[in-house]
Amino acid sequence: MSRILDIFTKDALETARANNTYRSMRLMETPESSRVKIRMPNGASQEQILLASNSYLDLANIDELKQAMAQAVLEWGTGSGGARLTTGNKTPHQELEEFIAKFKGEESAITFNTGYMANVGTISALCGKNDFIFSDELNHASIIDGIRLSRAKCFVYKHNDMADLQRVIQEAEKSRAESVLPAPRKLIVTDAVFSMDGDLANLPELMRVAKENDCLLMIDEAHATGVLGKTGRGLAEHYGCAHADVTVGTLSKAVAAEGGFVAGPKQLTEFLKNKSRSFIFTTAMAPAVAVAACNNLRYIDVHPERVQNLRDNVKFFCEALQREGVNVEQSPSAIVPIVIGDEAKAMQISAKLQEQGILIPAIRYPTVAKGQARLRASLMATHAKEELEFAATKIAEIL
Ligand SMILES: Cc1ncc(COP(=O)(O)O)c(C=O)c1O
């Protein structure tokens, strides 16, 4: 390694080690499901109850869905060969977008290669240097990066605090009154389910504030699609209210494929096709992935009981933890955070759980604020009640 590369990289790694925030990857030796085998630090394989997956409905391993994807590879090959606007656009992409629009109850949808790219590409296309963006303080990194890329002026409001949102909108209006620039456009953007806390954005209230202040409202349903609402349609179904102006989502979590999407009026998706750089300047997702995403979404459509099983499991697990004296709230999503605080302690607890065959990662700074380290448990529709009971007992014991 060159001396210059050492200068670029060494300090950051040493600081991360010293702060217990050094990241390394766990090796999983079996496919994603409610039980997996992982490689332990001593090199041995060990079975674990997986309480850490985003594959909330456990669709990655269903035979008929795997076979459908394999068939799609045989039919469509291994890659798309081009960007959507050049040669990459194939029938599966179009069918997937049509189905997402139908599933979400929107006029139209557009897909991206990841949810990350959907957020970055949408925000930076919608907003520019003179615009205002109002962002929840716990929004996902992909929203934050989209805001940075847009170069709009960002006003962060306190988590889920509508009074504070109103306050920052007024603050922004005041700064605008003193400016000679043309009137800015205003965007409110929020996660639907907050990824490290599992709580929900208050969609009806956000819609009211957006309407009263002439703001566009964008919701990221990464952890809401396939999870919230009776049939997994997301946040609007949960509240029984209308949709936000712009709905972003991912196909990589409950849908158990890969990709991101934006759903909304046709004018929005046409705009993104023309203006979103993370849509335009990248190779289209492999057609077989689009087929898989579409089939998996169809599966959710005809198996709403899977969404209900997930909800039952979350309720059961939270109640079991509470019975054991663990300080958790009933989660409205599939994510159950157990806040520890200290980074090193969270790591130790996670490692001890792993020794007992329970995989719950410790989430640390910078993913959450310093001193807010936590075990982030996430549940699947297919966990057995005995597994959840066992995990709750062990968590309480180790805590
Ligand atoms: C709230 C939120 N938005 C967007 C993403 C990005 O989605 P993807 O994994 O499909 O890139 C994630 C997770 O990774 C997320 O938690």
The ligand as an SDF file (V2000), in Angstrom:
LIG
                    3D

 16 16  0  0  0  0  0  0  0  0999 V2000
  -35.7610    4.3520    5.3580 C   0  0  0  0  0  0  0  0  0  0  0  0
  -34.9040    3.7580    4.2920 C   0  0  0  0  0  0  0  0  0  0  0  0
  -34.9250    4.2990    3.0550 N   0  0  0  0  0  0  0  0  0  0  0  0
  -34.1860    3.7920    2.0630 C   0  0  0  0  0  0  0  0  0  0  0  0
  -33.3720    2.7030    2.2570 C   0  0  0  0  0  0  0  0  0  0  0  0
  -32.5600    2.1920    1.1180 C   0  0  0  0  0  0  0  0  0  0  0  0
  -33.1860    1.1340    0.4870 O   0  0  0  0  0  0  0  0  0  0  0  0
  -32.3220    0.0710   -0.3440 P   0  0  0  0  0  0  0  0  0  0  0  0
  -31.7600   -0.8750    0.6540 O   0  0  0  0  0  0  0  0  0  0  0  0
  -33.2750   -0.5530   -1.2750 O   0  0  0  0  0  0  0  0  0  0  0  0
  -31.2470    0.8380   -1.0260 O   0  0  0  0  0  0  0  0  0  0  0  0
  -33.3210    2.1150    3.5330 C   0  0  0  0  0  0  0  0  0  0  0  0
  -32.4990    0.9280    3.8500 C   0  0  0  0  0  0  0  0  0  0  0  0
  -31.5590    0.5240    3.3870 O   0  0  0  0  0  0  0  0  0  0  0  0
  -34.0980    2.6510    4.5700 C   0  0  0  0  0  0  0  0  0  0  0  0
  -34.0550    2.1210    5.7890 O   0  0  0  0  0  0  0  0  0  0  0  0
  1  2  1  0
  2  3  1  0
  2 15  2  0
  3  4  2  0
  4  5  1  0
  5  6  1  0
  5 12  2  0
  6  7  1  0
  7  8  1  0
  8  9  2  0
  8 10  1  0
  8 11  1  0
 12 13  1  0
 12 15  1  0
 13 14  2  0
 15 16  1  0
M  END
$$$$
